[in-house]
């Protein structure tokens, strides 16, 4: 059984390689793809083949017994069968797909790709019962009606930058006799960052707590004699009650600015490198959350210190490609 499963998997991979070469010539990757006749494929479903066999049997039965009622039923079913081809094609034709934003997530966790859908037809029931999923990923439940945006899950265990796989959109509208589908290639990438290490978060939190306590001890409130113009809200009334001649106010020193930090990834390989990248990813997330300035030092690249969402994205992308 394992050998049979392996053989089946290899045959499927070889079949998909041949299909991919054909699809790349027929529809190269594009930022926006509109489904037209040359991109839509239609074949009968398993139920459709049985339906066609029923039509053939009814025709043979009607001609053998010269029964016009059976022949009329046969022709009626054949008309419905052929009409479903047109309806199935129209359900996909004119649909436009695009992916405006590159998705990002962490390795080993599913991320969701936002796919935009639009149509030339303004009718509410122009495109119904659509099923969308990326090739190699689990199928998603079909859409009852057309949505402007649909989020499709994709998962990968390896960090890095990847091109979106082909998107399969299919439909068996209206009666499930025919299945129309198309493989859409969108020119968009998605990022998988190293999975953050939870242990480093605890260590950094403990370290941050120690630093905060130390800062409170050194930069706490101080007492100073009252000067003209000081706010009465800062007066220490208990001491004023004991010594009315020498009023005292409380002055609060401003906390020192956070010093910039470096996330250093040492030259390594294999599991040691992956562990360092996971720890570095956690450090970046914690530094960004604390509002500090930070930078990254890699064996082949140095990112200057800064802060903000764009800085975090640059640093995480550098870790993903390390």
C-alpha positions in Angstrom: 0.0 0.0 0.0 2.7 2.6 0.8 4.4 1.8 -2.5 1.1 2.2 -4.4 0.5 5.6 -2.7 4.0 6.7 -3.6 3.5 5.7 -7.2 0.2 7.5 -7.4 1.8 10.6 -5.9 4.6 10.5 -8.5 2.2 10.1 -11.3 0.1 13.0 -10.1 3.2 15.2 -9.8 4.3 14.2 -13.4 0.8 14.9 -14.7 0.7 18.3 -13.0 4.2 19.2 -14.4 2.9 18.5 -17.9 -0.3 20.5 -17.3 1.7 23.4 -15.8 3.8 23.7 -19.0 0.6 23.9 -21.1 -1.0 26.4 -18.7 2.1 28.6 -18.6 1.9 29.0 -22.3 -1.9 29.5 -22.4 -2.1 31.9 -19.4 1.1 33.4 -18.0 1.0 34.9 -14.5 -0.6 38.3 -14.5 -1.7 40.8 -11.8 -5.3 40.7 -13.0 -6.9 37.8 -14.9 -10.3 37.8 -16.6 -11.9 34.5 -17.4 -12.5 34.2 -21.1 -13.3 31.3 -23.4 -9.7 30.1 -23.8 -9.2 29.9 -20.0 -12.3 27.9 -19.1 -12.5 24.1 -19.4 -15.8 22.2 -19.2 -16.4 18.4 -18.9 -19.3 16.3 -17.6 -19.2 15.3 -14.0 -19.7 11.7 -12.9 -23.3 12.4 -12.4 -23.4 13.9 -15.9 -21.9 10.8 -17.5 -24.6 8.7 -15.9 -27.2 11.2 -17.1 -25.8 10.9 -20.6 -26.0 7.1 -20.4 -29.6 7.4 -19.3 -30.3 9.5 -22.4 -28.7 6.8 -24.7 -30.7 4.0 -23.0 -33.9 5.9 -23.4 -33.2 6.6 -27.1 -32.4 2.9 -27.7 -35.6 1.9 -25.8 -37.7 4.4 -27.7 -36.4 3.5 -31.2 -36.7 -0.3 -30.4 -40.4 0.0 -29.4 -41.2 3.0 -31.6 -42.5 4.9 -28.6 -42.7 8.6 -29.4 -43.3 9.5 -25.7 -40.0 7.9 -24.7 -38.2 9.6 -27.6 -39.7 12.9 -26.6 -38.5 12.5 -23.0 -35.0 11.5 -24.4 -34.8 14.7 -26.5 -36.0 16.8 -23.6 -33.3 15.5 -21.3 -30.7 15.9 -24.1 -31.8 19.6 -24.5 -31.4 20.1 -20.7 -28.0 18.4 -20.8 -26.7 20.7 -23.6 -28.2 23.8 -22.1 -26.3 23.2 -18.9 -23.0 23.6 -20.9 -24.0 27.2 -21.8 -25.1 28.0 -18.2 -22.0 26.5 -16.7 -19.8 28.6 -19.1 -21.7 31.8 -18.4 -21.3 31.3 -14.7 -17.5 31.6 -15.0 -17.2 33.8 -18.0 -16.4 37.5 -17.4 -15.1 36.9 -13.8 -12.0 38.9 -13.0 -9.6 37.9 -10.2 -6.7 39.8 -8.7 -4.5 39.8 -5.6 -3.7 43.4 -4.6 -1.5 42.8 -1.5 1.3 40.4 -0.8 0.3 38.3 2.2 2.7 37.5 5.1 2.7 35.1 8.0 4.8 32.7 9.9 6.1 29.3 8.8 4.1 26.4 9.9 0.9 28.4 10.4 -1.8 28.9 7.8 -2.0 32.4 6.3 -4.9 33.8 4.3 -4.5 35.3 0.8 -7.0 38.0 0.0 -8.4 37.5 -3.6 -10.5 40.2 -5.1 -13.4 39.2 -7.4 -15.3 41.4 -9.8 -17.6 40.9 -12.8 -18.7 42.7 -15.9 -22.3 41.6 -15.1 -24.0 43.6 -12.4 -26.6 41.0 -11.7 -26.6 39.5 -8.2 -26.8 35.9 -9.4 -24.3 36.3 -12.3 -21.8 34.0 -10.6 -23.0 31.5 -8.0 -21.8 28.3 -6.4 -18.1 29.1 -7.1 -15.4 26.9 -5.4 -11.9 28.5 -5.1 -8.7 27.0 -3.7 -5.0 27.0 -4.4 -3.6 24.0 -6.2 -2.1 21.6 -3.5 -4.3 23.1 -0.7 -7.5 21.8 0.9 -10.7 22.8 -1.0 -12.8 25.6 0.4 -16.6 25.6 0.8 -18.3 27.0 -2.3 -19.5 30.6 -2.4 -23.2 30.8 -2.6 -23.0 34.3 -4.2 -20.2 36.4 -5.6 -18.2 38.3 -3.0 -15.9 41.2 -3.6 -13.1 39.6 -1.6 -12.5 36.0 -0.5 -9.8 34.8 1.9 -8.1 31.6 0.9 -5.9 29.6 3.3 -2.4 28.5 2.3 0.1 26.8 4.5 3.8 26.0 4.2 6.4 24.8 6.7 9.4 26.5 5.1 10.3 30.2 5.6 11.0 32.3 2.5 9.4 34.2 -0.3 7.1 32.2 -2.6 5.0 32.9 -5.7 1.3 32.2 -5.3 0.4 28.8 -6.8 -2.3 28.6 -9.4 -5.7 29.3 -8.2 -8.4 26.7 -9.2 -11.9 28.2 -9.6 -14.6 25.7 -10.5 -18.4 25.4 -10.6 -21.0 22.7 -11.3 -23.8 25.2 -11.7 -26.7 24.7 -12.4 -27.6 21.0 -12.0 -24.2 19.4 -11.4 -24.1 17.8 -14.8 -21.1 19.7 -16.1 -18.1 21.0 -14.2 -16.4 24.1 -15.4 -13.0 25.1 -14.1 -10.0 27.3 -14.7 -6.4 27.5 -13.3 -5.5 31.1 -12.7 -1.9 32.3 -12.2 -1.7 35.6 -10.3 1.6 37.5 -10.3 1.8 38.0 -6.6 4.1 36.7 -3.8 3.6 35.8 -0.2 6.1 35.8 2.7 6.6 33.2 5.4 8.7 34.5 8.3 10.5 32.2 10.8 8.2 31.1 13.5 8.8 33.2 16.6 10.3 31.4 19.6 8.1 31.7 22.7 11.0 31.1 25.1 12.8 34.2 24.0 9.7 36.2 24.7 9.7 35.1 28.3 13.4 36.0 28.7 12.9 39.4 27.0 9.9 40.1 29.2 11.9 39.2 32.3 14.8 41.4 31.1 12.5 44.3 30.3 10.9 44.0 33.7 14.3 44.2 35.4 15.3 47.2 33.4 12.0 49.0 34.2 12.5 48.3 37.9 16.0 49.7 37.7 14.8 52.8 35.9 12.1 53.4 38.5 14.7 53.2 41.3 17.1 55.6 39.6 14.6 57.9 37.9 11.8 58.1 40.4 10.1 61.2 41.8 12.3 63.8 43.7 11.4 66.5 46.2 12.3 70.1 45.7 11.5 73.4 47.5 8.4 75.2 46.3 9.1 77.9 43.7 6.8 80.6 42.5 4.8 79.3 39.6 4.8 75.7 40.6 1.5 73.9 40.4 -0.2 73.4 43.7 -1.2 69.9 42.6 2.5 68.9 43.1 2.5 70.1 46.7 3.1 67.5 49.4 0.3 68.5 51.8 1.3 66.2 54.6 4.8 67.8 54.8 3.2 71.2 54.5 1.0 70.5 57.5 4.0 69.6 59.5 6.2 72.4 58.3 4.2 75.3 56.8 7.2 77.5 56.4 9.0 75.2 54.0 6.6 73.9 51.3 7.9 71.1 49.2 6.8 69.9 45.7 7.2 66.6 43.9 9.1 66.7 40.6 9.0 63.8 38.2 12.0 63.2 36.0 11.2 62.2 32.5 12.1 58.6 31.7 15.3 58.2 29.6 14.8 57.4 25.9 15.1 53.8 25.0 18.4 52.9 23.5 18.5 51.4 20.0 18.9 47.6 19.9 20.5 45.2 17.5 19.2 41.8 16.6 22.3 39.8 15.6 22.1 36.6 13.6 25.4 34.7 13.8 26.8 32.8 10.8 25.4 29.3 11.2 23.6 26.6 9.2 21.1 23.9 9.7 19.1 23.7 12.9 21.4 26.3 14.6 20.5 28.9 12.0 16.8 28.1 12.2 16.9 28.4 16.0 18.7 31.8 15.8 16.2 33.0 13.3 13.2 32.0 15.5 14.8 33.9 18.4 15.6 36.9 16.3 12.0 37.0 15.0 10.7 37.0 18.6 13.1 39.8 19.5 11.9 41.9 16.6 8.3 41.5 17.5 9.0 42.4 21.2 11.1 45.4 20.2 8.5 46.7 17.9 5.8 46.3 20.5 7.9 48.2 23.1 8.4 51.1 20.7 12.3 50.9 20.6 14.5 51.5 17.6 16.1 48.4 16.4 18.1 47.0 13.5 19.3 43.6 12.2 22.8 42.4 11.6 23.1 39.4 9.3 26.2 37.7 8.0 25.7 39.3 4.6 23.4 42.3 5.4 22.9 45.0 7.9 19.6 46.9 8.3 19.9 50.4 9.9 18.1 51.0 13.1 14.6 52.4 13.0 11.1 51.5 14.2 7.6 51.2 12.8 5.6 48.6 10.7 7.8 49.1 7.6 11.0 48.6 9.6 9.5 45.4 11.1 8.5 44.2 7.7 12.0 44.8 6.2 13.7 43.0 9.1 11.4 40.0 9.0 11.8 39.7 5.2 15.6 39.7 5.7 15.2 36.9 8.2 13.0 34.9 5.9 15.6 35.1 3.1 18.6 34.4 5.3 
